[in-house]
Structure formats: C-alpha cells, structure tokens
Amino acid sequence: MGMNQTPASERVHISFFGRRNAGKSSVINAVTGQDLAIVSDIKGTTTDPVYKTMELLPLGPVMVIDTPGIDDEGELGALRVKKSYQVLNKTDIGVLVVDSTVGTGVPEEALIRKFQDKGIPYVIAYNKCDLISCEKMALLREQEITSANRKGGAGTVSHDILTQDADSHTICVSAAKKTNIYELKEMIASLKPEDTHKYPLIGDLMSPLDLIILVVPIDKAAPKGRLILPQQQTIRDILEHGGLSMVVRDTELKDALTNLLSKGIRPHLVVTDSQAFKRVSRDTPADIPLTSFSILFARYKGDLKTAVEGAAALRDIQDGDRILIAEGCTHHRQCDDIGTFKIPNWIRQYTGKQPEFVFTSGTEFPDDVSAFKLVVHCGGCMLNEREMKYRIACCQDQHVPITNYGILIAQVTGILKRSLEPFPEIYGILP
C-alpha cells in the first residue's frame, strides 16, 4: 500500500452477489463507470472473488468485490460458491443482482437469509429490466412476496423483509442501458455503515502536543522504502489528534530517551513493534507508559479484553495440542518469519511443551476452529473491522481462546501487565 492511499481495511466493502449470468459484473462496471469486471455470456466467467479499490462518489474510498455465481454447480462450482459466501464475512454493504427474466429462487433466498443473519445492509437490484415489461416486473415481485408469505416459518425470507425491500431496497436496473444506475448508487450510499469503532487507534490515549515515540525496527523483514501499515496508520491518527510523533529504531531508543529526558522532555507514550518488546521495555523508564502496535489494533478493530484473556490459555498448553497461527495478509516469509518461526519458538520456550502448529494467511481462516487449543492472530491491520470481529466470534462461539501477536509476545516476555497500563479498563482484570 502506498502512503498516499486509504488502506483497504478502512474502505467500505461493497460486495456484488448473484447467479451466474445475472449480470453482476455488468452492474459493477455500470456503477463504477469502469471496466473493472470481465463481462461474458459464458456462465462462470468469474471464478474467484475479484477485489478492486477505488473512489466511488458519494461513498468515497471503497472496496468493490465481484463474486462467483451463487448457483454454480459440480464439485468445483461448490468451491466457488463457498468462496462467495466467505466474502460475506468482510461485506459492509451487499448487492444482490437478480436476472429480471428469471426472478429469485432458492439461491437468492439463502443469500438474503445470510444478509439478515449477519446484519449486513443490502440492495436487491433486478437487472435486465429492459428485457421485461414493467407490468411483468411488478407481477414477478408480488408473486415472490406472496410466495414468501405463504411459506412462512423458519428457513424462508420473511414477508416483512421482502415487503420492506420492495418498498425501499429493491430497484430495477439495466446495466446495458444504464437505466437507474445513478439511483442504485444512491441507494448503496444510503446504506453506508456508521463508524463502529469503539475507540480510535490511539487518539484517546493522548492530548494535543503530547509526544508519542514509535519504535520501528529496521531489519531484513522490514519492507524496503516504506513503513508497514500499522505504523502508517498510527502516525496518521496521532496527527489527526494534534499529537507529536517521533519515530526511532529499537537500537537508538535508549539514546533518544536519554537525550529527551536530559532536556526535560518526557514522552507521553512509547509504542513499539511487538518483536522488539523485550529490548524496548528494558530501555524505556518504568514511569513512561509502553504498549505495542498490535495491542492498539486489538483494541481498535477487535476485542482487547478477549485477546488478553486468550493469552492466559498458554499456561494450559500440552504436548500435541493444536495451535492455529493466523495472519490476515499474505507476504513473502523470511526464514525467521514472526508467524511461522518466532512465535512457535516463543510458545515452546514459555510452555516447555511441543504443540502442533497450523498456519493460515489471507482469507483462509477456517470456519471450524474447535480442534484448536488456542488461536494466535496477527494484529489484523489488513482486515476490515467486520472480518476481524467475525474471526473473533468464530472462536468465541466454539469456546476456543484467541489472542494476538503483540499480547502473546508481552505474555511470554513477562511484560504483559506493563504493556496494558495505558488501558485501565483492561489492566484491572489482570491478576
């Protein structure tokens, strides 16, 4: 990600769903005014979710997602449908594209139930309305509402919901003729979710003109020529709240602090990369609060209390226990990669046991985590809030403890309590 771009995790995720050849890709291209998605008459042209970041007025920065058909068939088709449903875990606004000449059926009803279950606001766009009369369209929608009302009961789309959609969240469009495309964009924009973050990233931990020291190791794992996303976002949040940021390497922190303190300048907070926790804790005076980027992110888009409680599960790890180490992004792994090398070693040293480690990255987070004794997740900087909270909820529902990299590292280095001092509501639950 360039430093001049809105991170994908901070963009509104708009996902387009529908049957094969319903016109999802054509509707996306019409809405965005760009040829973002491949259009073809051949069924199943979109075989994997396609992601595109862009600016879409009046929403601003968005992530547009084109998905495979929800009616795909066969063994391979079932995998494509599964990929489509996985997209729901990160979807802020859903758009169900229906072929007006066909109408809705079981695939659409199943998807609408998923929208409802997950609390995802959605629009139903009846595409190809240029190929069907208004009278027939009205009749088709009335038949669908009547059918849903007649069926009733669990497992069907409720009459109330469909009636509401017909009144306010259903629209007839033509991607080919550009009919009602502007109106569809306005309808999508009206569903933009409010900021659900309970806390800012760091802004509530400081006052204007407070000095925040950010410790950024520059080693062979650091990307050339740029800072990683958590560092960029933290600097930006400090700026937005009128603070002062000073960025140093872990190797210069001690001298930098000595120099500042000798001039009567006391930093308000030190935030470090978790991998340097031990050294930074040693070099930072005890009366200067200390935490890490991943702890900030655990609070910002996850659940800090759950992650802290999850770290306690390390005490119960036994030989052969399965531990899932999950990362939200995919990157080139070094031989001493933090996820696949350092954290497993820290866990073995801390517990004195030999557990079994399983690794996932990107979108490949398992729905079933019940076989794991512990899940250790990265800070989730590349995931949006909805997906991060979905992953946490998966673990909670299956009674599997989950923590993150920074909290685990603080636990195994013996400085968890110190790293949580800036968060009194969490600090108070520690023994």
CORDA-V209749 format. One record per pair of residues at least 12 apart in sequence whose ideal C-beta (glycine too) atoms are under 7 Angstrom apart, sorted by the first residue. I is the first residue (numbers start at 1). J is the second residue. D is the distance in Angstrom with one decimal. If there is no record, write none. Layout:
# CORDA-V209749
I/J/D  I/J/D
This chain:
# CORDA-V209749
1/229/6.1  3/226/6.6  3/232/6.0  6/61/4.0  7/229/5.8  7/233/6.7  8/53/5.8  8/63/5.6  8/382/6.8  9/381/6.3  9/382/5.7  9/383/5.8  9/384/4.9  11/53/6.3  11/61/4.6  11/62/5.3  11/63/4.5  12/59/5.7  12/62/4.8  12/92/5.0  12/93/6.6  12/192/6.0  13/63/4.7  13/65/6.4  13/90/5.3  13/91/5.5  13/92/4.6  13/384/5.9  14/62/5.5  14/63/7.0  14/64/5.5  14/65/6.9  14/92/6.9  14/93/4.8  14/95/6.6  14/188/6.4  15/65/4.2  15/67/6.3  15/87/5.1  15/91/4.2  15/94/5.6  15/95/7.0  16/28/5.4  16/65/6.8  16/66/5.6  16/67/6.4  16/95/4.8  16/97/6.0  17/67/5.4  17/70/5.9  17/84/6.3  17/94/6.3  17/95/7.0  17/96/5.3  17/97/7.0  17/111/5.7  18/69/6.9  18/70/6.7  18/96/6.0  18/97/3.6  18/98/6.4  19/69/5.2  19/70/6.1  19/71/4.3  19/99/6.5  19/107/5.9  20/43/4.1  20/44/5.5  20/69/3.3  20/71/6.0  20/72/6.3  21/43/5.3  21/99/7.0  22/97/4.8  22/98/6.1  22/99/4.4  22/127/6.1  23/97/5.8  23/99/6.6  23/127/4.0  23/128/6.1  23/175/5.3  24/66/6.1  24/97/4.7  25/37/3.5  25/38/6.2  25/39/4.9  25/46/6.2  25/66/5.7  26/39/5.3  26/175/3.7  26/176/6.9  27/97/5.2  27/125/6.1  27/127/5.7  27/173/6.7  27/175/4.8  28/64/6.2  28/66/5.5  30/175/4.4  30/178/5.9  30/181/4.7  31/181/6.1  31/184/6.3  31/185/5.7  32/54/6.3  32/56/6.4  32/64/6.3  36/52/4.9  36/64/6.4  37/50/6.2  37/66/4.6  44/69/6.3  44/72/6.1  46/66/5.6  46/67/6.8  46/68/5.2  47/68/5.9  47/80/6.0  48/68/6.7  48/83/6.1  49/65/5.6  49/66/6.8  49/67/5.2  49/83/5.8  49/84/7.0  49/87/5.3  50/65/7.0  50/66/4.3  51/63/6.1  51/65/5.5  52/64/4.9  58/189/5.0  59/189/5.2  59/192/5.8  65/87/5.6  67/84/4.1  67/87/5.4  68/80/3.8  68/81/6.8  68/83/6.0  68/84/5.2  70/84/5.6  70/107/4.6  70/111/5.8  71/107/4.6  85/114/6.9  86/363/6.2  88/114/5.7  88/118/5.9  88/120/6.7  89/386/7.0  89/387/5.1  89/390/4.4  90/384/5.5  90/386/5.7  90/387/4.0  91/120/5.5  92/193/5.2  92/386/6.2  93/121/5.7  93/122/6.9  93/188/5.9  93/191/4.9  94/115/5.3  94/120/5.0  94/122/3.8  95/122/6.8  95/123/5.1  95/125/5.9  95/188/6.6  96/108/6.3  96/111/6.0  96/112/6.9  96/122/6.2  96/124/4.9  96/125/6.9  97/125/5.2  97/127/5.3  98/124/6.2  98/125/6.9  98/126/5.0  98/127/6.6  99/127/6.2  99/128/5.8  100/126/4.5  100/127/6.3  100/128/4.8  100/129/5.1  100/131/6.7  100/132/4.7  100/137/6.1  100/172/6.8  101/128/5.7  101/131/5.5  101/132/5.8  103/140/5.2  103/144/6.6  104/144/5.6  109/156/6.6  109/157/4.9  112/157/5.1  113/157/6.5  116/161/6.7  121/191/4.0  122/169/6.8  123/169/5.4  123/171/6.7  123/184/6.9  123/187/5.3  123/188/6.0  123/191/7.0  124/165/5.5  124/169/6.5  124/170/4.6  125/171/5.7  125/173/5.2  125/184/5.8  126/170/7.0  126/172/4.6  126/173/6.8  127/173/5.6  127/174/6.9  127/175/5.8  128/174/6.3  129/172/4.0  129/173/6.1  129/174/5.1  129/179/6.3  130/174/4.1  130/176/6.3  130/177/4.8  130/179/6.3  137/172/5.8  141/166/5.6  144/162/6.6  145/159/6.5  145/162/4.8  145/163/5.9  145/166/6.3  148/162/5.1  169/187/6.9  171/183/6.1  171/184/5.5  171/187/5.9  196/385/6.3  197/300/6.2  197/301/6.8  197/385/6.6  199/299/5.5  199/300/6.2  200/237/6.0  201/233/6.1  201/234/6.1  201/237/4.2  201/296/5.7  201/300/4.8  202/234/5.8  202/237/5.0  202/238/6.2  202/296/5.8  203/237/5.4  203/240/6.5  203/241/3.7  205/269/6.2  205/422/5.4  206/241/6.2  206/243/4.9  206/268/5.7  206/269/6.6  208/241/6.9  208/242/3.4  208/243/6.6  209/242/6.6  209/243/6.9  209/244/6.3  210/243/5.0  210/244/6.8  210/268/3.8  211/244/4.7  211/246/6.3  211/265/6.7  211/267/4.8  211/268/5.7  212/238/5.4  212/243/5.6  212/244/6.9  212/245/5.2  212/267/6.9  212/268/6.1  212/269/5.2  212/271/6.4  213/246/5.1  213/248/6.5  213/267/4.8  213/270/4.7  214/231/6.4  214/234/6.4  214/235/6.9  214/245/5.8  214/247/4.8  214/271/5.2  215/248/6.1  215/250/5.3  215/253/5.6  215/270/6.5  215/271/6.9  215/272/3.8  215/273/6.2  215/276/5.9  215/280/5.2  216/231/5.7  216/247/5.6  216/249/6.4  216/273/6.2  217/249/6.2  217/250/4.9  217/273/5.4  217/275/6.5  217/276/5.1  218/249/5.5  220/334/6.2  221/334/5.1  229/381/4.5  229/382/6.8  230/293/4.1  230/297/6.1  230/379/6.0  230/381/4.8  231/293/6.6  233/381/7.0  234/271/6.4  234/293/6.2  234/296/6.6  250/276/4.1  250/279/5.5  250/280/5.8  253/280/6.1  253/283/5.0  254/283/4.0  257/283/6.9  257/284/6.7  267/288/5.8  269/289/5.0  269/422/6.4  270/284/5.1  270/288/5.9  270/290/4.8  271/291/5.8  271/292/6.5  271/293/6.0  271/296/6.8  272/290/7.0  272/292/5.4  273/292/6.9  273/293/6.2  274/292/4.5  274/294/5.1  274/405/5.4  274/406/3.9  274/409/4.6  275/338/6.0  275/342/6.9  277/292/6.3  277/409/5.2  277/410/5.9  277/413/5.4  277/415/6.3  278/413/4.7  281/415/4.7  281/418/6.5  289/421/5.3  289/422/4.9  290/418/5.9  290/419/6.0  291/419/5.0  291/422/5.3  292/406/4.0  292/419/6.2  293/379/6.4  293/406/6.9  294/379/3.7  294/404/5.4  294/405/5.0  294/406/3.0  295/406/4.7  295/407/6.2  295/419/6.1  297/379/3.9  297/380/5.9  297/381/5.9  298/379/6.8  298/404/5.1  298/407/6.5  299/423/6.8  301/380/6.0  301/385/4.3  301/388/4.9  302/380/6.2  302/388/5.2  302/389/6.8  302/392/5.8  303/392/5.4  304/423/6.6  304/426/5.5  305/426/5.8  305/429/6.9  306/392/6.1  306/396/6.9  306/402/6.5  307/402/6.7  307/403/4.7  307/404/5.1  307/407/5.0  308/407/6.0  308/420/6.9  308/426/5.8  309/401/7.0  310/374/7.0  310/401/3.9  310/402/4.7  310/403/3.6  311/403/4.4  311/407/5.0  311/408/5.7  311/411/4.4  311/416/6.7  313/373/6.8  313/374/4.8  313/401/3.8  314/347/6.8  314/350/6.1  314/351/6.1  314/411/6.2  317/351/4.5  317/353/5.3  317/355/5.5  317/373/6.3  317/374/6.8  318/353/5.7  319/353/5.0  319/354/5.0  320/355/6.8  320/356/6.2  321/355/4.5  321/373/4.0  322/355/6.9  322/356/4.9  322/358/6.1  322/371/5.7  322/372/4.9  322/373/6.1  323/347/6.8  323/355/5.0  323/357/5.5  323/372/6.3  323/373/6.2  323/374/4.9  323/376/6.5  324/358/5.0  324/360/6.8  324/369/6.3  324/372/4.6  324/375/4.7  325/339/5.3  325/343/6.1  325/357/6.0  325/359/5.2  325/376/5.0  326/360/4.8  326/365/5.7  326/375/6.3  326/377/4.9  326/378/7.0  327/339/5.4  327/361/4.4  327/378/4.5  328/378/5.7  328/380/4.9  328/382/4.6  328/383/4.1  329/361/6.8  329/362/6.5  329/382/4.0  330/361/4.9  330/362/4.5  338/405/6.7  339/359/6.6  339/378/6.9  340/359/5.7  343/376/6.2  343/405/6.6  343/408/6.6  344/357/5.0  346/409/6.7  346/412/4.7  350/412/4.2  365/391/5.4  367/394/6.6  369/394/5.9  369/395/5.7  369/398/5.5  369/400/5.0  370/398/4.6  370/400/6.6  372/400/5.5  374/401/5.3  375/395/5.3  375/400/5.9  375/402/4.2  376/403/5.8  376/404/6.9  376/405/6.8  376/408/5.6  377/391/6.6  377/402/6.2  377/404/5.0  378/404/6.6  378/405/5.5  379/404/5.9  379/405/6.3  379/406/6.5  417/430/5.4
